[in-house]
Amino acid sequence: MADRPAKPDREGLLSELSALSASATSDDGAVSLSVNTDGVLTRLRLTDAVSGMSPAQIADAVLQTYVEAQRESAKRTGELLAPLGSGGYLMDRLRWRMQYSPAPAPSPSPSPPPPPRHERGGDVLKDRSEDAPAAAPPSGPEPDDDWYGKGPKFAPAW
């Protein structure tokens, strides 16, 4: 009989996976963070360097650093799970995490100017109440004489 590879120690593997933590720091040192084996953010630190950055630059630095840490976490998790095989959903997700690259943030477009404000006693908005035809008065409740004959009625407002 051919020798089978030794089965990995389940408890040891679970212990290593639960203790796994991957860290990354942005190139300028403004952002450092850690993720667990699932790629979940477990620590985020911002240095004073972010004070000279715009909110969009901070967001980009955090996102890029997060992606780096997720890739490292996926790589190390995959190495731990390799003895179990390289197929299956979990390994596919780890490969996806290692290749993931966030879409570039859209460049901010100039926002339209706010509409002019009308104050009491100032400009008067056009009164359009006479432009629309008068609404017909309600005809009253719908009779339910034929309720049982046709089955229940459905009103979209329900």
Contact map, one row per residue, 1 for C-alpha under 8 A:
11100000000000000000000000000000000000000000000000000000000000000000000000000000000000000000000000000000000000000000000000000000000000000000000000000000000000
11110000000000000000000000000000000000000000000000000000000000000000000000000000000000000000000000000000000000000000000000000000000000000000000000000000000000
11111000000000000000000000000000000000000000000000000000000000000000000000000000000000000000000000000000000000000000000000000000000000000000000000000000000000
01111100000000000000000000000000000000000000000000000000000000000000000000000000000000000000000000000000000000000000000000000000000000000000000000000000000000
00111110000000000000000000000000000000000000000000000000000000000000000000000000000000000000000000000000000000000000000000000000000000000000000000000000000000
00011111000000000000000000000000000000000000000000000000000000000000000000000000000000000000000000000000000000000000000000000000000000000000000000000000000000
00001111100000000000000000000000000000000000000000000000000000000000000000000000001000000000000000000000000000000000000000000000000000000000000000000000000000
00000111110010000000000000000000000000000000000000000000000000000000000000000000001100000000000000000000000000000000000000000000000000000000000000000000000000
00000011111110000000000000000000000000000000000000000000000000000000000000000000000000000000000000000000000000000000000000000000000000000000000000000000000000
00000001111111000000000000000000000000000000000000000000000000000000000000000000000000000000000000000000000000000000000000000000000000000000000000000000000000
00000000111111100000000000000000000000000000000000000000000000000000000000000000000000000000000000000000000000000000000000000000000000000000000000000000000000
00000000111111110000000000000000000000000000000000000000000000000000000000000000000000000000000000000000000000000000000000000000000000000000000000000000000000
00000001111111111000000000000000000000000000000000000000000000000000000000000001100000000000000000000000000000000000000000000000000000000000000000000000000000
00000000011111111100000000000000000000000000000000000000000000000000000000000000000000000000000000000000000000000000000000000000000000000000000000000000000000
00000000001111111110000000000000000000000000000000000000000000000000000000000000000000000000000000000000000000000000000000000000000000000000000000000000000000
00000000000111111111000000000000000000000000000000000000000000000000000000000001000000000000000000000000000000000000000000000000000000000000000000000000000000
00000000000011111111000000000000000010000000000000000000000000000000000000001001000000000000000000000000000000000000000000000000000000000000000000000000000000
00000000000001111111000000000000000110000000000000000000000000000000000000000000000000000000000000000000000000000000000000000000000000000000000000000000000000
00000000000000111111100000000000000110000000000000000000000000000000000000000000000000000000000000000000000000000000000000000000000000000000000000000000000000
00000000000000011111110000000000000110000000000000000000000000000000000010001000000000000000000000000000000000000000000000000000000000000000000000000000000000
00000000000000000011111000000000011110000000000000000000000000000000000010000000000000000000000000000000000000000000000000000000000000000000000000000000000000
00000000000000000001111100000000011110000000000000000000000000000000110110000000000000000000000000000000000000000000000000000000000000000000000000000000000000
00000000000000000000111110000001111000000000000000000000000000000000100100000000000000000000000000000000000000000000000000000000000000000000000000000000000000
00000000000000000000011111000001110000000000000000000000000000001101100000000000000000000000000000000000000000000000000000000000000000000000000000000000000000
00000000000000000000001111101111100000000000000000000000000000001000000000000000000000000000000000000000000000000000000000000000000000000000000000000000000000
00000000000000000000000111111111000000000000000000000000000011011000000000000000000000000000000000000000000000000000000000000000000000000000000000000000000000
00000000000000000000000011111100000000000000000000000000000000000000000000000000000000000000000000000000000000000000000000000000000000000000000000000000000000
00000000000000000000000001111110000000000000000000000000000000000000000000000000000000000000000000000000000000000000000000000000000000000000000000000000000000
00000000000000000000000011111111000000000000001010000000000000000000000000000000000000000000000000000000000000000000000000000000000000000000000000000000000000
00000000000000000000000011111111000000000000011111000000000010000000000000000000000000000000000000000000000000000000000000000000000000000000000000000000000000
00000000000000000000000011011111100000000001111000000000000011001000000000000000000000000000000000000000000000000000000000000000000000000000000000000000000000
00000000000000000000001111001111110000000001110000000000000001001000000000000000000000000000000000000000000000000000000000000000000000000000000000000000000000
00000000000000000000001110000011111000001111100000000000000000001100100000000000000000000000000000000000000000000000000000000000000000000000000000000000000000
00000000000000000000111100000001111100001111000000000000000000000100100000000000000000000000000000000000000000000000000000000000000000000000000000000000000000
00000000000000000000111000000000111111111110000000000000000000000100110010000000000000000000000000000000000000000000000000000000000000000000000000000000000000
00000000000000000111110000000000011111111100000000000000000000000000000010000000000000000000000000000000000000000000000000000000000000000000000000000000000000
00000000000000001111110000000000001111110000000000000000000000000000000011001000000000000000000000000000000000000000000000000000000000000000000000000000000000
00000000000000000000000000000000001111110000000000000000000000000000000011000000000000000000000000000000000000000000000000000000000000000000000000000000000000
00000000000000000000000000000000001111111000000000000000000000000000110011000000000000000000000000000000000000000000000000000000000000000000000000000000000000
00000000000000000000000000000000001111111100000000000000000000000000000000000000000000000000000000000000000000000000000000000000000000000000000000000000000000
00000000000000000000000000000000111100111111000000000000000000000100000000000000000000000000000000000000000000000000000000000000000000000000000000000000000000
00000000000000000000000000000000111100011111000000000000000000000000000000000000000000000000000000000000000000000000000000000000000000000000000000000000000000
00000000000000000000000000000000111000001111100000000000000000000000000000000000000000000000000000000000000000000000000000000000000000000000000000000000000000
00000000000000000000000000000011110000001111110000000000000000000000000000000000000000000000000000000000000000000000000000000000000000000000000000000000000000
00000000000000000000000000000011100000000011111000000000000000000000000000000000000000000000000000000000000000000000000000000000000000000000000000000000000000
00000000000000000000000000000111000000000001111111000000000000000000000000000000000000000000000000000000000000000000000000000000000000000000000000000000000000
00000000000000000000000000001110000000000000111111000000000000000000000000000000000000000000000000000000000000000000000000000000000000000000000000000000000000
00000000000000000000000000000100000000000000011111100000000000000000000000000000000000000000000000000000000000000000000000000000000000000000000000000000000000
00000000000000000000000000001100000000000000011111111000000000000000000000000000000000000000000000000000000000000000000000000000000000000000000000000000000000
00000000000000000000000000000100000000000000011111111100010000000000000000000000000000000000000000000000000000000000000000000000000000000000000000000000000000
00000000000000000000000000000000000000000000000111111100000000000000000000000000000000000000000000000000000000000000000000000000000000000000000000000000000000
00000000000000000000000000000000000000000000000011111100000000000000000000000000000000000000000000000000000000000000000000000000000000000000000000000000000000
00000000000000000000000000000000000000000000000011111111110000000000000000000000000000000000000000000000000000000000000000000000000000000000000000000000000000
00000000000000000000000000000000000000000000000001111111110000000000000000000000000000000000000000000000000000000000000000000000000000000000000000000000000000
00000000000000000000000000000000000000000000000000001111111000000000000000000000000000000000000000000000000000000000000000000000000000000000000000000000000000
00000000000000000000000000000000000000000000000000001111111100000000000000000000000000000000000000000000000000000000000000000000000000000000000000000000000000
00000000000000000000000000000000000000000000000000001111111110000000000000000000000000000000000000000000000000000000000000000000000000000000000000000000000000
00000000000000000000000000000000000000000000000001001111111111000000000000000000000000000000000000000000000000000000000000000000000000000000000000000000000000
00000000000000000000000000000000000000000000000000000011111111100000000000000000000000000000000000000000000000000000000000000000000000000000000000000000000000
00000000000000000000000000000000000000000000000000000001111111110000000000000000000000000000000000000000000000000000000000000000000000000000000000000000000000
00000000000000000000000001000110000000000000000000000000111111111000000000000000000000000000000000000000000000000000000000000000000000000000000000000000000000
00000000000000000000000001000011000000000000000000000000011111111100000000000000000000000000000000000000000000000000000000000000000000000000000000000000000000
00000000000000000000000000000000000000000000000000000000001111111110000000000000000000000000000000000000000000000000000000000000000000000000000000000000000000
00000000000000000000000001000000000000000000000000000000000111111111000000000000000000000000000000000000000000000000000000000000000000000000000000000000000000
00000000000000000000000111000011100000000000000000000000000011111111100000000000000000000000000000000000000000000000000000000000000000000000000000000000000000
00000000000000000000000100000000111000001000000000000000000001111111110000000000000000000000000000000000000000000000000000000000000000000000000000000000000000
00000000000000000000000000000000000000000000000000000000000000111111111000000000000000000000000000011100000000000000000000000000000000000000000000000000000000
00000000000000000000000100000000000000000000000000000000000000011111111100000000000000000000000000000000000000000000000000000000000000000000000000000000000000
00000000000000000000011100000000111000100000000000000000000000001111111110000000000000000000000000000000000000000000000000000000000000000000000000000000000000
00000000000000000000010000000000001000100000000000000000000000000111111111000000000000000000000011000000000000000000000000000000000000000000000000000000000000
00000000000000000000000000000000000000000000000000000000000000000011111111100000000000000000000011110000000000000000000000000000000000000000000000000000000000
00000000000000000000011000000000000000000000000000000000000000000001111111110000000000000000000001000000000000000000000000000000000000000000000000000000000000
00000000000000000001110000000000001111100000000000000000000000000000111111111000000000000000000000000000000000000000000000000000000000000000000000000000000000
00000000000000000000000000000000000011100000000000000000000000000000011111111100000000000000011011000000000000000000000000000000000000000000000000000000000000
00000000000000000000000000000000000000000000000000000000000000000000001111111110000000000000010001000000000000000000000000000000000000000000000000000000000000
00000000000000000000000000000000000000000000000000000000000000000000000111111111000000000000000000000000000000000000000000000000000000000000000000000000000000
00000000000000001001000000000000000010000000000000000000000000000000000011111111100000000000010000000000000000000000000000000000000000000000000000000000000000
00000000000000000000000000000000000000000000000000000000000000000000000001111111110000000010010000000000000000000000000000000000000000000000000000000000000000
00000000000000000000000000000000000000000000000000000000000000000000000000111111110000000000000000000000000000000000000000000000000000000000000000000000000000
00000000000010011000000000000000000000000000000000000000000000000000000000011111111000000000000000000000000000000000000000000000000000000000000000000000000000
00000000000010000000000000000000000000000000000000000000000000000000000000001111111110000000000000000000000000000000000000000000000000000000000000000000000000
00000000000000000000000000000000000000000000000000000000000000000000000000000111111111000000000000000000000000000000000000000000000000000000000000000000000000
00000011000000000000000000000000000000000000000000000000000000000000000000000001111110000000000000000000000000000000000000000000000000000000000000000000000000
00000001000000000000000000000000000000000000000000000000000000000000000000000000111111000000000000000000000000000000000000000000000000000000000000000000000000
00000000000000000000000000000000000000000000000000000000000000000000000000000000111111100000000000000000000000000000000000000000000000000000000000000000000000
00000000000000000000000000000000000000000000000000000000000000000000000000000000010111110010000000000000000000000000000000000000000000000000000000000000000000
00000000000000000000000000000000000000000000000000000000000000000000000000000000000011111111000000000000000000000000000000000000000000000000000000000000000000
00000000000000000000000000000000000000000000000000000000000000000000000000000000000001111111000000000000000000000000000000000000000000000000000000000000000000
00000000000000000000000000000000000000000000000000000000000000000000000000000000000000111111100000000000000000000000000000000000000000000000000000000000000000
00000000000000000000000000000000000000000000000000000000000000000000000000000000000000111111110000000000000000000000000000000000000000000000000000000000000000
00000000000000000000000000000000000000000000000000000000000000000000000000000100000001111111111000000000000000000000000000000000000000000000000000000000000000
00000000000000000000000000000000000000000000000000000000000000000000000000000000000000111111111100000000000000000000000000000000000000000000000000000000000000
00000000000000000000000000000000000000000000000000000000000000000000000000000000000000001111111110000000000000000000000000000000000000000000000000000000000000
00000000000000000000000000000000000000000000000000000000000000000000000001101100000000000111111111000000000000000000000000000000000000000000000000000000000000
00000000000000000000000000000000000000000000000000000000000000000000000001000000000000000011111111100000000000000000000000000000000000000000000000000000000000
00000000000000000000000000000000000000000000000000000000000000000000000000000000000000000001111111110000000000000000000000000000000000000000000000000000000000
00000000000000000000000000000000000000000000000000000000000000000000011001000000000000000000111111110000000000000000000000000000000000000000000000000000000000
00000000000000000000000000000000000000000000000000000000000000000000011101100000000000000000011111110000000000000000000000000000000000000000000000000000000000
00000000000000000000000000000000000000000000000000000000000000000000001000000000000000000000001111111000000000000000000000000000000000000000000000000000000000
00000000000000000000000000000000000000000000000000000000000000000010001000000000000000000000000111111100000000000000000000000000000000000000000000000000000000
00000000000000000000000000000000000000000000000000000000000000000010000000000000000000000000000000111110000000000000000000000000000000000000000000000000000000
00000000000000000000000000000000000000000000000000000000000000000010000000000000000000000000000000011111000000000000000000000000000000000000000000000000000000
00000000000000000000000000000000000000000000000000000000000000000000000000000000000000000000000000001111100000000000000000000000000000000000000000000000000000
00000000000000000000000000000000000000000000000000000000000000000000000000000000000000000000000000000111110000000000000000000000000000000000000000000000000000
00000000000000000000000000000000000000000000000000000000000000000000000000000000000000000000000000000011111000000000000000000000000000000000000000000000000000
00000000000000000000000000000000000000000000000000000000000000000000000000000000000000000000000000000001111100000000000000000000000000000000000000000000000000
00000000000000000000000000000000000000000000000000000000000000000000000000000000000000000000000000000000111110000000000000000000000000000000000000000000000000
00000000000000000000000000000000000000000000000000000000000000000000000000000000000000000000000000000000011111000000000000000000000000000000000000000000000000
00000000000000000000000000000000000000000000000000000000000000000000000000000000000000000000000000000000001111100000000000000000000000000000000000000000000000
00000000000000000000000000000000000000000000000000000000000000000000000000000000000000000000000000000000000111110000000000000000000000000000000000000000000000
00000000000000000000000000000000000000000000000000000000000000000000000000000000000000000000000000000000000011111000000000000000000000000000000000000000000000
00000000000000000000000000000000000000000000000000000000000000000000000000000000000000000000000000000000000001111100000000000000000000000000000000000000000000
00000000000000000000000000000000000000000000000000000000000000000000000000000000000000000000000000000000000000111110000000000000000000000000000000000000000000
00000000000000000000000000000000000000000000000000000000000000000000000000000000000000000000000000000000000000011111000000000000000000000000000000000000000000
00000000000000000000000000000000000000000000000000000000000000000000000000000000000000000000000000000000000000001111100000000000000000000000000000000000000000
00000000000000000000000000000000000000000000000000000000000000000000000000000000000000000000000000000000000000000111110000000000000000000000000000000000000000
00000000000000000000000000000000000000000000000000000000000000000000000000000000000000000000000000000000000000000011111000000000000000000000000000000000000000
00000000000000000000000000000000000000000000000000000000000000000000000000000000000000000000000000000000000000000001111101111000000000000000000000000000000000
00000000000000000000000000000000000000000000000000000000000000000000000000000000000000000000000000000000000000000000111111100000000000000000000000000000000000
00000000000000000000000000000000000000000000000000000000000000000000000000000000000000000000000000000000000000000000011111100000000000000000000000000000000000
00000000000000000000000000000000000000000000000000000000000000000000000000000000000000000000000000000000000000000000001111110000000000000000000000000000000000
00000000000000000000000000000000000000000000000000000000000000000000000000000000000000000000000000000000000000000000011111110000000000000000000000000000000000
00000000000000000000000000000000000000000000000000000000000000000000000000000000000000000000000000000000000000000000011111111000000000000000000000000000000000
00000000000000000000000000000000000000000000000000000000000000000000000000000000000000000000000000000000000000000000010011111100000000000000000000000000000000
00000000000000000000000000000000000000000000000000000000000000000000000000000000000000000000000000000000000000000000010000111110000000000000000000000000000000
00000000000000000000000000000000000000000000000000000000000000000000000000000000000000000000000000000000000000000000000000011111000000000000000000000000000000
00000000000000000000000000000000000000000000000000000000000000000000000000000000000000000000000000000000000000000000000000001111110000000000000000000000000000
00000000000000000000000000000000000000000000000000000000000000000000000000000000000000000000000000000000000000000000000000000111111100000000000000000000000000
00000000000000000000000000000000000000000000000000000000000000000000000000000000000000000000000000000000000000000000000000000011111100000000000000000000000000
00000000000000000000000000000000000000000000000000000000000000000000000000000000000000000000000000000000000000000000000000000011111110000000000000000000000000
00000000000000000000000000000000000000000000000000000000000000000000000000000000000000000000000000000000000000000000000000000001111110000000000000000000000000
00000000000000000000000000000000000000000000000000000000000000000000000000000000000000000000000000000000000000000000000000000001111111000000000000000000000000
00000000000000000000000000000000000000000000000000000000000000000000000000000000000000000000000000000000000000000000000000000000011111100000000000000000000000
00000000000000000000000000000000000000000000000000000000000000000000000000000000000000000000000000000000000000000000000000000000000111110000000000000000000000
00000000000000000000000000000000000000000000000000000000000000000000000000000000000000000000000000000000000000000000000000000000000011111000000000000000000000
00000000000000000000000000000000000000000000000000000000000000000000000000000000000000000000000000000000000000000000000000000000000001111100000000000000000000
00000000000000000000000000000000000000000000000000000000000000000000000000000000000000000000000000000000000000000000000000000000000000111110000000000000000000
00000000000000000000000000000000000000000000000000000000000000000000000000000000000000000000000000000000000000000000000000000000000000011111000000000000000000
00000000000000000000000000000000000000000000000000000000000000000000000000000000000000000000000000000000000000000000000000000000000000001111100000000000000000
00000000000000000000000000000000000000000000000000000000000000000000000000000000000000000000000000000000000000000000000000000000000000000111110000000000000000
00000000000000000000000000000000000000000000000000000000000000000000000000000000000000000000000000000000000000000000000000000000000000000011111000000000000000
00000000000000000000000000000000000000000000000000000000000000000000000000000000000000000000000000000000000000000000000000000000000000000001111100000000000000
00000000000000000000000000000000000000000000000000000000000000000000000000000000000000000000000000000000000000000000000000000000000000000000111111000000000000
00000000000000000000000000000000000000000000000000000000000000000000000000000000000000000000000000000000000000000000000000000000000000000000011111100000000000
00000000000000000000000000000000000000000000000000000000000000000000000000000000000000000000000000000000000000000000000000000000000000000000001111110000000000
00000000000000000000000000000000000000000000000000000000000000000000000000000000000000000000000000000000000000000000000000000000000000000000001111111100000000
00000000000000000000000000000000000000000000000000000000000000000000000000000000000000000000000000000000000000000000000000000000000000000000000111111111100000
00000000000000000000000000000000000000000000000000000000000000000000000000000000000000000000000000000000000000000000000000000000000000000000000011111111000000
00000000000000000000000000000000000000000000000000000000000000000000000000000000000000000000000000000000000000000000000000000000000000000000000001111110000000
00000000000000000000000000000000000000000000000000000000000000000000000000000000000000000000000000000000000000000000000000000000000000000000000001111111000000
00000000000000000000000000000000000000000000000000000000000000000000000000000000000000000000000000000000000000000000000000000000000000000000000000111111100000
00000000000000000000000000000000000000000000000000000000000000000000000000000000000000000000000000000000000000000000000000000000000000000000000000110111110000
00000000000000000000000000000000000000000000000000000000000000000000000000000000000000000000000000000000000000000000000000000000000000000000000000100011111000
00000000000000000000000000000000000000000000000000000000000000000000000000000000000000000000000000000000000000000000000000000000000000000000000000000001111101
00000000000000000000000000000000000000000000000000000000000000000000000000000000000000000000000000000000000000000000000000000000000000000000000000000000111111
00000000000000000000000000000000000000000000000000000000000000000000000000000000000000000000000000000000000000000000000000000000000000000000000000000000011111
00000000000000000000000000000000000000000000000000000000000000000000000000000000000000000000000000000000000000000000000000000000000000000000000000000000001111
00000000000000000000000000000000000000000000000000000000000000000000000000000000000000000000000000000000000000000000000000000000000000000000000000000000011111
